[in-house]
């Protein structure tokens, strides 16, 4: 029995699904839906077409609820039920196979521990309207981690037309992932649902590869966040309202999306307006990476946190690399929703904890009707860095908080047309209120400096600064556990502070400790005789290293009483001596 042919000759044939037949199918590694009675001709075949009572239908299809249930849907549910009972080694669940065909479904399909494969070009499940919040297919798991769904299309009851932009035409969900399911979806197409997918699992780790989700109200709705999502080489694109959506009690965490499309929609990422009921969540986006994700012909905004009901969810750590952006208003002019704002490409609530980094390509984010980006509340620990041409710091509007925005090329970072800090933040996840900051800053007209600062609970304290002249300025007290070896210099050090110290080597034969006290430099050295050369200043002191008693006196040293280069005893120097 070739898998792609099934075992159905006529819709009226009775198919007996016995333990022996299930074992045979298990040996073939697939549970072929046509072996369970599916027809797949795109036409309606309700159970009433071959059964006279529901009790009679339940003999073959125990999950049947009505004689109006489609045979295709009932057979598909039976195949998934049989697949869920297969156990090989440590893994529970088999693979359901869909030969080429168009399978008509009017009931929800529940799957547990099962994988799916189908004809890559011609296996399609077509669902009628099931109602708001009802999933056409639910993916569940009790054990194992290797659920792989590939090579099928799932089509809902909705319609799509550029003439009816912003009109929702379907309410049920395409595929909903629940509990501990962590499936990989490969070469899956989902179209014309209320939500194309609902990520509602407790385990996260949902993966999309070469998957297309289009023409839904929301492409993917994250109703219950558990983090760690991957979307590669896929198209979550051209959805009626938003490609990704969530709410502040969930958010989207640790989504890595690469080499994919996420445009042709009013919004690419949208957070619903209801405020979070608990501050422990209150999140829109966290640890989001969008690498070479193309935002072509966006209608109203790429990232939009809807503030219409007072919601202000957090955004923590966003990296956007090479966005390929364009406004629909500049091209097709058929995606923008006129009753919704198109003020900013990015409009978020509370930026906190981690940086926002944007690396432009030839098509960077540009201004909407007001500006390019708005942050309604920016925390000091969440600086914005935009690398590449065609943007300035003025393109980012910060309504409240601490504006920290750096814009420029990879080599010259500018802020309002001036050199701005290039910042690196050092943090620990178990010390969320403590951050150390390393900055490259300007020093003079052409020089550069290096700065170390500490951010604690929103308060910034500068600790150390290295100048372009290679001198260090410490802004806080220094506690030494080892010996101090001061610098040696023949010239007076710049930028003195009270207590500054260095070894002065400007006068040959006399190395002196020079300290800055009382608003002036003071020099103290050691020698075996009074200096006769060199430049000295008033109050300098040379201690006598060859102390001896001579004629009842001891010369302790020599005190300078003038400033200059003359060195005459009694005029420029006086002996400091005692009688013994």
N, C-alpha and C positions, 0 to 999 in steps of 0.2 A: 504494500500500500504506500505509494509515494506520498510524502508529507504534503506536497503542494496540491494534491488532488483531493485529499480527504476521503470520506467514506459515505458520501451522500449522493444517491442517484435521483431521488425525488423528494419533494417536501413532505409527502405523505408517508415515506418510509419510516417504519418504527426502528429506532436505534436503541439497543439495549446496552446501557452503561453498567457493566458488571465489574467486580473486583478483578476478574481475569483480563478484561479489556483495558482497565486502567493500568494494570501491571504491564501489559504489552506496550501501551503508549509510553509508560515510564521508561521501558527499555529503549525506546526510540528517542528519549530525551525531550520530547515535546508532547504537549497536550493540544492537539489540533482542534480548533473550535468547530471545524466542519465534521469532525468525528463525533461531536456532541449534538449535531443537528443544525448548526448554523448554515444559512443559505448564502448570504452575501451577494445578492443580486441588486441591492439598492431599492428593493420594493418592500412594502409592508406585508408581513406574514404573521398576524397575531396567532396566539395559541388556539383561539376559537376556530381557526381555519382547519385544524386537524383534530381538535378535542371538543367534546360536547360538554365536559364539566371540568371545573377546577381540580376536583379530586383526581380525575383521570390524568390531567396534565402534571399534577404533583408527583405521580408515580415516577415519571422521567425527570421532571424538573422540580425538586422539592422546595426550591426558593420562590416558585411562582406565586404571585399575589392576586392575579386576575387573568381571565382569558384574553384580556386586551393586551397583555404583555407580548412583546414581539418575540418570535421564535429565535431570531438572531441574539437578542439580549439574554434570553433564558439559556441558550446554549453556551454563550460566553460566560455567564455566571457559573454554569455547571462545570465548564472547563477550569475556571479559576478555583472552584471548590475542590475539584479532584487534584489539581496541582498543589494546593495547600496541604494535602494529606501526604504528599510524597516525602520520604525521608531517606537520604543517602548520606551515610557517614554522620558528620556533625551538623549537616545542613538540612533544614526543613524547607520544602517548597520546590516545585518544578517550574518549567517554562511553558507558557501558553503560546501557541503559534497561530498566526493569522495568515492564511493564504490570501492571494489577491482577491479583492472583493470589496463591496461596499455594504457594511453591516448596519442594519437599522436597529436603533436602541431607543426605548422609551421608559426604561427603568434604571435606577442607579446600579452600578456594578461595584461590588466590594471585592477587593483582592487582599490576600494575606500571604506573605512569604513567597510570592510568586514573581517570576521574571516574565518578560514578553519579548517575542520576536515576530517579525512579519515580513511580508514582501516589501522590499525597500521603496518601491514606487507605487504600489497599488493596494495596500491594505488600509481601509478607512472605516472608522466607527462614526456613525452619524446619529446624534442624539437630538430628540425633541426637547421642548422646555420641561424642566423638572421642578422649577420653583426656586425662589431666592434662597441662597445658602445651601442648596442641595448639590452635592458633587456627582457628576456623571460617573467618575471613577475614583474610588478611594483606595489609596495604597497604604497598607498596614504591614506590620512585621511583628513576629513573636521571637524569632531567633535568626541567627546568621546575619551576614552583612552584604551579601552579594546579590542584591536585587538589581537587575539590569533590564531596562525597558528600551527597546529599540525598534525602529523601522515600522512605525504605524502613524497614522494621522487620526486626530480626534476632532470632530467638527460639531459645533453646537448649533442652536436654533437661531442665532442672531443673523442680522444682515449688516452690510456696511456699504456706505455710499458717501462720497465727498460732499454731496449735496445735503446730507443729514449729519453734519459734524456735531459732536457733542450730544448725540441722541443714543441712549442706551436701549438696545434691542434684545438683550438676553439677560437672564438673571441667575441661571444655574452656573456652577463652576465646572471647568473641564476636568482637571486632575487635582485631587487633594491628598497631601502627604501627611499622615498622622502618626501619633505615638512614637515608636522608636524606629520607624522606617527611615532608611538612608539610601535611597535609590540613585542610580545613575540613569539619566535619560539621554539616549543617543539617537540622532536622526528621527526625532519626534516632531510632528507638526500639530499645533493646537490653534484652532480658530473659532471665532463667533460665539464666545461664551461671555457671561458676566465677568468672571475672573478666569483667565486661562489656566492658571495654577494657583493653588492656595497652599503655601508652606506653613503647616500648622503642627509640625512634629516636635517632639521633645528632644530629639537627638541631633537635629541639624544635619550637616554633612550631605546636603543634597547637591547633586552635580548634573549640569546640563552641558552636553557636547553636541555641536551641530544640530541644535534644536531651534525650531522656529515657532514663536508665539505671536500671533497677529490678529487684528480685527476683534479684540475683546475690549470690554470696558476698562478693566485692568489687565495687563499682561500677566504679571505675577503679583499676588497679594500676600504679604508676610503677616499673617494674622497672629502667629505665635512664634516669636523669635527664639531660636536656640543656637544660632551662630554657625559659622563655617559653611559657606556656600561657594560653589564654583560655577561660573558660566563661561565657557570657552567656545570661540568660533561659532557663535549662535546669533540669532536674530530675535530679540525681544523688542519689537518694532511695530510701528503703525497701529497702535492700539487706540481706541476711541478717546480715552481720557488720559491714562497714564500707563507707561510701560512697567514700572514698579510702583507699588503703593504699600503703605503700612499705616499704623496709628501709634500714638505716643506711649501706649501701654505695651507695645511690642518693639517697634523699631526694626532695623536691619543691621545685623552685626556680622563683621568678618566676611563680607561678600567680596570675592575676587572675580572680576569680570574682565576678560581679555579678548582682543581681536574679534570684537562683536559689534553689532549694530543696536542702537538704542534711541533712535530718533523717529521722525515722521509721526509724531504724536504731540498733543498739547503739552504734556509734561513727561519727562523721562523718569524722574523720581519724585514722588508726591507723598506728603504726610498729611493725613486727614486732620481736620481742625479741632476735634474734641480734645480737651486737656487730659493729661494722664491722671488717673485716680490714685497713683502712688508715685512719689518722687524717686523711689528706688529704681524705677525704670525711666520714665520720661525721656525717651530716646527716639531720635529719627534715624541717624546714621552713625555707625561706630566702626572704625577700622575698615573703611571702604577703599578698595583699590580698583580703579577703572583705567586699564592699560590698553591704549589704542582702541578704545570704544568710540564709535563714530556717532556723533549727535547731529545728524543731518536733518535740516528742515524741522526744527523744534517749533511748535506753535506758540507756547506761552512761557516755558521755562525748563531748564535742565533739572534743577533741584529746587523744589518749592515746598516749604513748610507753611501750611495754610494757617494764618494767624486769626482768621475770622471769628473764632470762638475763644480766643485768648490763649491758645496753646503755644508753648515756647519750649519745645523739646530740644535735647542736646544733640550736637554733632561733635563727635570726638574722633579725630584722625581721618582725614580724607586725602587720598592721592589720586590725581587725575593726570594722565600722561597722554598727550597727543590725541586731542578730542575731535578733530575734524568737524567743527561746529558750524552751523548756519541757522539763521532764523527762517522759518517758513515765510514770514512777511517779506523777506528779501527775494523769495523765489516763487514757490507755487501759490502762496496766499490762500490755502484751502484747509489749513489745520488749526489756525488760531481760533480760540473760543473768545468771542467778542465780550462776553459778560464775565470773563475771568482776567486777572491781571497779566500783562506781559511786560512788567516793569523791569525785571532783572533776569539775567540768565541763571543766576544762583541767588536764592533768597531763603536764608535759614534763620532759625531762632537763636539758640544759645550755643556759641562756639566755645568749647572748654577742653581742658586736659591735654589734648594732643594737637599737633599742627595740621593746617590745611595746606597742601602743596599742589600746585598746578603747573604743569610743564607744557607750554604751548607748542603747537606745530604751526603749519602755514595757515591754519583756520582756527584761531583762538576764539574763546568766548568774547562776545562783543556786547555792547550796551543794548538793553531793551528800551522801553520808553523813558526810563529814568536813569539807570546806570547798569554797569555790568554785574555787580555783586552787592548784596546787602546782608549784613550781619546785624541782627537786632540787639544782640548782647554778646560782646566779645570778652572773654577772660584772658588775662595776661599770659596764661600757659598755652594758649592756642593761637600762635602767630600764623598769619597768612603769607605764604611765599609764592609768587608767580614768576616763573622763569621763562624767558623768551621775549620776543619783540611784540609790539602793538598794544601793550597795556601800560598803564601808569598806576601809581598808588591812589590817585584820585578816582580810579574806576571802581574802587571798593568803598562802600559806604558803611560806616559803623555807627549805629544809632546810640548805643550806650556801652559802658565798659571801657576797656583800654584798647585803643586802636593800635594794632601792631601789624603793619602790612609792608612787605618788602617786594619790590617789583623790579625786574630788569633781565639782562642776559645772563648766561652762565658765568660770565667773567666780570660783569659790572652790574652790581645790584644797586638800584636807585630807589629813593623815596622822595617824591615831590621834586624830581630832577636833581637831587643831591645824593651823595654817597650815603647808603644806609647800612645798618648792621647785617652781616651774614650770620645767622644764628643757628646754634646747635643746642638742643636741650637734652640734658641727662636726667633720667627719672627712674624710679623704681615703682613697680605696680603696688607694692605694699606700703609705699610712702606717697600717696597721691597728692599731698599738699606741699611736697618738697621737690624743687627742681633746681638744678644748677645749669646756668646758661653761659655758653661760650659765644662771644661776638667778635666779628671783624668790623672795625669802625674806621672812620677817617681820623687822621692826626695831622693837623695843619692843612695847607693848601694841596699838597701832593702826597702826603704820607699816609700810612695805615697803622692802626693800633689794634691791640688784642685785649679783650676784656673778659673777666670772670665775675659773674654775679650769682646771687642766691635768691630764688623766689620762694617765699614761704607764705602760704595762705594769702596770696595776692599781693604781698609786700616784697618789693625788689630792693636788695642791698648789694651795692658794688663792693667787691672784695679786692680785686687786683687789676692793674692796667699796665700793659707793656707798650711803650711809646715807639714811634718810628726810629728814634735814636737809640733803641735797644736798652732803654732804662726801664726799671720796674717801679711802679708806684703802688704801694700797698695801702688800701683805704681802711683797713681794719687792723687791730693789734696782732702782733706776731708772737707766738709762744714757741720757743725753741727747746727741743729736747737734746740737741747736740751743740757743739762749738759753733760760734759765729765767725765767719771769715769775711770781713768787710772788703769792699772793692778797693782797688789801688788806682790812683789817678794823679796825673800831674796838673790837671786843670780842675777848677771848681765845678762840682756837680750842679746840674740844673735842677730846678723845681724842688728846692729844699723844703723840708717840713721840720717842725720842732722834733729834735732827737735824731735827725739824719746824721749818718756817720760814714766816713771812708778813710782810707790810708792815703795821706798826702805825700807825694814824691816829687814835688815841684822844686825843692831845694836840695841840691846834691849833698849827700853826707848826713842828711837829717830826714828820716822818715817819721812823720808825725800823724797822730790820730786827730782828725778834724771833725768836730761835732757842731751841729747847728742848734744853738740854744739862745734864748732871749732875742730872737730875731736876727742873729748874726752868726757867722762862722767863727769858731774858736779852735786854735791849733795848740797841741801839746805833744812835744817830742823828747827824745833822749840824745845826748851827745857828750863828748869828753871835754868840749871847750865851747866858749861862746861863738856863735856863728859870725863869720867875717864876710860872707857873701850871701846872695839870695835876696828874695823879696819877702818881707814879713809885714805883719800888721799888728797894731797895738793890742796888747794883752796876750800875745803869743808867749809860750813858756817852753824853755828847754831845760829838762832835768839833767843834772850832772851825773854822768855814769861813772865818773872816777872820783868819788867822794873821798876826801882825806883831810886830816887836821893839819893846818899850816899856820904857825904863829898864833895858835889859840883860837882859830876860826875854821869853820867848815862852809864851803860854798855848796849850797844845795842845788842851785841852777841859775838861769838867767831869764829875766822878765823883760819883754819888749814894751817900750813906752812910746814908740812912734810907729808910723806906718811908712813903708818905702823900702829902698834898696841900700840906704846907708847903714853901716853896722859899726858904730863907734861906742865903746864902753863909756858909760856916764851920760851919753847923749841919746843913743838909741836903745841901748841895753843897760840894765842895772843888775848888779850881782844880788842874788837872794842868799844871804849868809847869816850864820848864827855864831855866837861866841861860846866856846867850851872851856 
